[in-house]
Amino acid sequence: MLPFALKTPEAHVPYARWHQLPLEAVRLTGGFWASRQDINRRVTLPHGYRMLEQTGTLDNFRVAAGLKQGSYRGKMVFLDSDVYKWLEAVAYELQANPDPALRQQADEVIELVAAAQQSDGYLNTYYQLVEPGARWSDLDFGHELYCAGHLFEAAAAYTRATGTTRLLEVATRFADLIDATFGPGKLQGTCGHPEIELALIKLYRVTGKRAYLDLAKYFIDQRGKGVMRGLGWLKAEYHQDRVPVREQTVVEGHAVRAMYLNTGVADLYLETGEAALRTALEHQWRDMTSGKVFLTGGLGSRYEGEAFGDPYELPADQCYCETCAAIGSVLWNWRMVLMTGEARFADLMERTLYNGVLSGIALAGDSFFYINPLLSRGGYARRPWYDVACCPPNLMRLFASLPQYFVSHDNHGLQVHLYGTGTVRLTLDSGQPVALSMQTDYPWTDTVALTIEESGPAPWQLKLRRPGWCQDASIAVNGQRIENPVIEAGYITLARAWQPGDVVTLHLPMEPVLVEAHPRVDAVRDSVAIQRGPVIYCVEAADHPGVNVLDLRLDIDAPLHAAWRDGALAERMMVIEAPGFAVNPDEWDGELYRRATRRDSLPLQPVPITAIPYFAWGNRGANAMRVWIPRVEAERG
Amino acid sequence: MLPFALKTPEAHVPYARWHQLPLEAVRLTGGFWASRQDINRRVTLPHGYRMLEQTGTLDNFRVAAGLKQGSYRGKMVFLDSDVYKWLEAVAYELQANPDPALRQQADEVIELVAAAQQSDGYLNTYYQLVEPGARWSDLDFGHELYCAGHLFEAAAAYTRATGTTRLLEVATRFADLIDATFGPGKLQGTCGHPEIELALIKLYRVTGKRAYLDLAKYFIDQRGKGVMRGLGWLKAEYHQDRVPVREQTVVEGHAVRAMYLNTGVADLYLETGEAALRTALEHQWRDMTSGKVFLTGGLGSRYEGEAFGDPYELPADQCYCETCAAIGSVLWNWRMVLMTGEARFADLMERTLYNGVLSGIALAGDSFFYINPLLSRGGYARRPWYDVACCPPNLMRLFASLPQYFVSHDNHGLQVHLYGTGTVRLTLDSGQPVALSMQTDYPWTDTVALTIEESGPAPWQLKLRRPGWCQDASIAVNGQRIENPVIEAGYITLARAWQPGDVVTLHLPMEPVLVEAHPRVDAVRDSVAIQRGPVIYCVEAADHPGVNVLDLRLDIDAPLHAAWRDGALAERMMVIEAPGFAVNPDEWDGELYRRATRRDSLPLQPVPITAIPYFAWGNRGANAMRVWIPRVEAERG
């Protein structure tokens, strides 16, 4: 029995400008992301369960519960979190598509989790099995609060999806123990890896219990004391512990930690309205987007500490771009959208989803990148699982919960942030029910049709994000083009009394273009990348037999041609064709360094270039790939 | 008492083409390297002693010996080796310049080391104090044999320098224990970090005890079983354990380990003449120099595992280029010179010494780089010491032993590999005494004068390396230019009956030039670097007020002017001046990425560029620096 009533979703977070819809309000019924969700459901979730079983991660709970003999398996202390993230993913899946078999599998896992919980509420199979006396003794690296956070997230999601509270009871017992353990006059400190902050706020939102919000704030306020041990050459910034969050003006250290912390800080702002939190987040966002984000939305320039680098330090080959960091960026940017109502945050969310997130998983759905480079010399391939397996179940929960990022609402109406084929159904604050359908082949084709399926008589506002990549969007209602539509912070805004059958047509011309990076981005100097709509392209060896993709060159005036390709990569997609060149290094003198010659001393051979979406690379075996292509200019053409 | 007679130096290693001279045969008496040796003697060695005391590294021996209460200090298991490397450096120093106070300090340290040795010969303060039951239990990461190797090297050097055998007795007792412990029918395995192989061969050479050579071979033969644990994303190649050494065709994994192992393998070849060893080393050298060595001679492209990268993966900013790896490359290349008589190995040794090694230490001699990047955005500075303090005492022993790399001999005569002001004195195999003096301001000026000070009547051969960077060397004897001198494998060869007073003048024109990298080196694409003689230059923020060095550009046709600069950097040196340009990123649209424009869309402002030797950077506070400068071509000038 819970000592509180369950609350409804994040519908009325006090300082949100826009509000998240309940997951079931939006359904993706076809097209790009529905297909991804389908693979997630059919392939990735069952694969994840098998891997959790095969690697012993589930057995750790059985052993901790006394249901099985054995010892802790796996090399890492934080493996419990993978089970929780899988449960969270299943919860979103069940909320959208009830499935008795999947539900039973998840319920069994929840029983295991419950059975492993200690009598005082503590739950962490590593510490229970390996270091039973050492609870809370290594906050910097022990990940106990991090794992607890993922338990809380899973519990909140599962409760909302199923109405059952078994996992929530486990979570709140542990949360209450943590609350009794940490805080002023109690044990001081916080987790080396942020996560519990945002998770406690989820727990607060589902239970209404204020203590969880206060505890989240306590953990956020503990940061920046510079007491954590760091890693390798990195000091306290690795753990996001260099300066207090309200004074943090740059993104630094471990990229996933930074994103999870900022997500939690954004949630705290959304609950409290404390201006200093928002200001710090705005500063960090500007720092990140002005010099620390890859073209794919990927984050983390260094292997060392999986960390952000200096401004403009954006290497193509040795970038880190952990899949989890890209996912963390989506989580943070989504809160920024809700906080501000500004399209720039949704733009980055979209860039990240289509590129830096999606590259993390094979098209087939059963192997994963942990690191997502923008240049590979070959030999790098996705794997079915990892010793540090944070990314695969993180992708599972993101894909299962994806519809919630498409549309939000406020008391004026609806805001559409992402485009796909599906339906939206909700009751506006005014009490009138509204239903829409969206029809599009986005991101491959450039038209989105929105049909009003249901609407009360009162006028309401429909906001459609005009993507930052699109210079010349146009919009029509019932076939009538709207000249000079109202655009507010990047959102085309249409307000009227909608009639069922009204059709809004958004046209987003997506000619392929070449993009370049700021001149201080030394790593991609004098290079260009191909972008079409939100999709970043790359050249892969598989499409360029007989040529090393490292030798390819592209004229910035080259015509780019978008063409369908079906089947070869197991999915239909648009590829980009262009006339390119290759330098022939055999004409080099055989040395690694030599006296400089003029640029045009190496002859260029014409080579047709075919670029595929970056997210689709690595699906034809390990082979070389590059996003940024060195350019030549017309005098060479 | 030693159970064997001490042997003379490496004078007659069986499979060496050329032989190393005893250290005292060559003295550097002035100029560039003598000044470096002087700072090593006056500043660096005393600083090292203070640091070993201050960090507790010496105390670890006192505690292990029962002379002091306490526990093991320091974060790493291999700290003993720093004491041994300091002792080795002192030994070379004492051999050249007897110094009673320094001798006494070293003798006291040796007594500490002896006192800490256990009764069966074992000696490792970490295992003795922290894991007393765990001897040899973690060969992959425990570094026990690595530390033993540095003890053996110190003992060999100290015995030769002083004729005393106290440290050699400690070393041989430990070596005998290791020999009794490891081998066929005994404990199997080898050390995760190579070092003991080369050290056992040094011990063999000083004692004549064949078992040490056999044991070195045993440890070399243990490699390549793929059983070691690896580190992070790196597997067994991290420990040089992927393939057997005779099948190793590429350099990979941890760069210092690769260099130390190859040094030991080269020594084994020099003793045994086993062709497969030499072939494997030749393959690896070609792999390294065709795509894995930085312009500075630095090695290691990745922080992850301090490791080599893929071919052509040579990032300027996130290169690793550990000082110890550069030193290891000098050690290995020196053996290749002795093995082959080919100048290409000495060329790389010289490149590495003047650049990638020398950057590791401040001009003042009391702070150090562990990592030596070719581009810094600022904020990176040398430190007085490190938790992992391998590099500082490695520099100390290299500088103290430097004269031995200048000249070698064989039964035809002498070979001069490096140029500096000094003297050479030895007895040729024929029995005739020979003495030479060298006079030069190399690497700043282009003339080396060698004067025969003493010579018997029989003709002998003088070989002088023609540096690979020099296209138009010329040579004169007693003012007579030699047209078309005999050049063998990069060595100008003069054979005659030399008379005292004969003067050989080598002229090595060293106009500053721009160099470029192979087109597959993506990181420095379309960039040039300035080189003059063996010295690589860089641009540093301190010389370019008001301009970000990341914005500098250089026309490949720009005139380069060499000029003396005295004092400002505490030493006289040649700087290079050139008319350059700066792009103004304020004219960029403020985004990190944008639609590509033509290259000439950003205006260039003329900016005078001053380049300083790379080794001298970072001596005016932490400031930005770059070696590779993006180029513009004449149409922009």
Contacts between the chains, C-beta under 8 A, distances in Angstrom:
chain1	res1	chain2	res2	distance
A	232	B	303	7.7
A	233	B	303	7.8
A	233	B	371	7.9
A	289	B	592	6.3
A	290	B	590	7.8
A	290	B	592	5.9
A	291	B	592	6.3
A	293	B	592	6.7
A	295	B	593	5.7
A	301	B	318	7.8
A	302	B	303	6.7
A	302	B	318	6.5
A	303	B	232	7.7
A	303	B	233	7.8
A	303	B	302	6.7
A	303	B	303	5.5
A	303	B	304	4.1
A	304	B	303	4.1
A	304	B	304	7.2
A	309	B	317	8.0
A	309	B	318	7.7
A	310	B	317	8.0
A	310	B	377	4.3
A	310	B	378	7.9
A	310	B	379	7.5
A	311	B	377	7.3
A	312	B	377	7.3
A	312	B	550	7.1
A	313	B	317	6.0
A	313	B	318	7.5
A	313	B	377	6.7
A	315	B	315	5.8
A	315	B	317	7.3
A	315	B	318	6.0
A	315	B	523	7.4
A	316	B	522	7.1
A	317	B	309	8.0
A	317	B	310	8.0
A	317	B	313	6.0
A	317	B	315	7.3
A	317	B	522	7.0
A	317	B	523	7.9
A	318	B	301	7.8
A	318	B	302	6.5
A	318	B	309	7.6
A	318	B	313	7.5
A	318	B	315	6.0
A	318	B	318	5.6
A	371	B	233	7.9
A	375	B	522	6.8
A	377	B	310	4.3
A	377	B	311	7.3
A	377	B	312	7.3
A	377	B	313	6.7
A	378	B	310	7.8
A	379	B	310	7.5
A	513	B	595	5.5
A	513	B	596	7.6
A	514	B	595	7.1
A	514	B	596	4.0
A	515	B	593	5.2
A	515	B	594	6.5
A	515	B	595	5.9
A	515	B	596	5.8
A	516	B	593	7.2
A	516	B	594	6.5
A	516	B	595	7.6
A	516	B	596	4.1
A	516	B	597	6.9
A	517	B	592	6.6
A	517	B	593	5.6
A	518	B	585	6.5
A	518	B	588	5.8
A	518	B	591	7.4
A	518	B	592	5.3
A	518	B	593	7.4
A	519	B	551	7.1
A	519	B	583	5.2
A	519	B	585	5.5
A	519	B	588	6.5
A	519	B	602	6.3
A	520	B	548	7.4
A	520	B	550	5.0
A	520	B	551	7.1
A	520	B	585	5.9
A	521	B	592	7.4
A	522	B	316	7.1
A	522	B	317	7.0
A	522	B	375	6.8
A	522	B	550	6.5
A	522	B	630	7.8
A	523	B	315	7.5
A	523	B	317	7.9
A	523	B	523	6.5
A	525	B	525	6.7
A	525	B	526	6.5
A	525	B	527	7.7
A	525	B	630	5.6
A	526	B	525	6.5
A	526	B	526	4.9
A	526	B	599	7.0
A	526	B	630	7.4
A	527	B	525	7.7
A	528	B	596	4.8
A	548	B	520	7.5
A	550	B	312	7.1
A	550	B	520	5.0
A	550	B	522	6.5
A	551	B	519	7.1
A	551	B	520	7.1
A	556	B	596	5.2
A	556	B	597	8.0
A	556	B	598	6.6
A	556	B	599	8.0
A	583	B	519	5.2
A	585	B	518	6.6
A	585	B	519	5.5
A	585	B	520	5.9
A	588	B	518	5.8
A	588	B	519	6.5
A	590	B	290	7.8
A	591	B	518	7.3
A	592	B	289	6.3
A	592	B	290	5.9
A	592	B	291	6.3
A	592	B	293	6.7
A	592	B	517	6.6
A	592	B	518	5.3
A	592	B	521	7.4
A	593	B	295	5.7
A	593	B	515	5.2
A	593	B	516	7.2
A	593	B	517	5.6
A	593	B	518	7.4
A	594	B	515	6.5
A	594	B	516	6.5
A	595	B	513	5.5
A	595	B	514	7.1
A	595	B	515	5.9
A	595	B	516	7.6
A	596	B	513	7.6
A	596	B	514	4.0
A	596	B	515	5.8
A	596	B	516	4.1
A	596	B	528	4.8
A	596	B	556	5.1
A	596	B	631	7.4
A	597	B	516	6.9
A	597	B	556	8.0
A	598	B	556	6.7
A	598	B	633	6.5
A	599	B	526	7.0
A	599	B	631	7.7
A	599	B	633	5.7
A	602	B	519	6.4
A	630	B	522	7.8
A	630	B	525	5.6
A	630	B	526	7.4
A	631	B	596	7.5
A	631	B	599	7.7
A	633	B	598	6.6
A	633	B	599	5.8
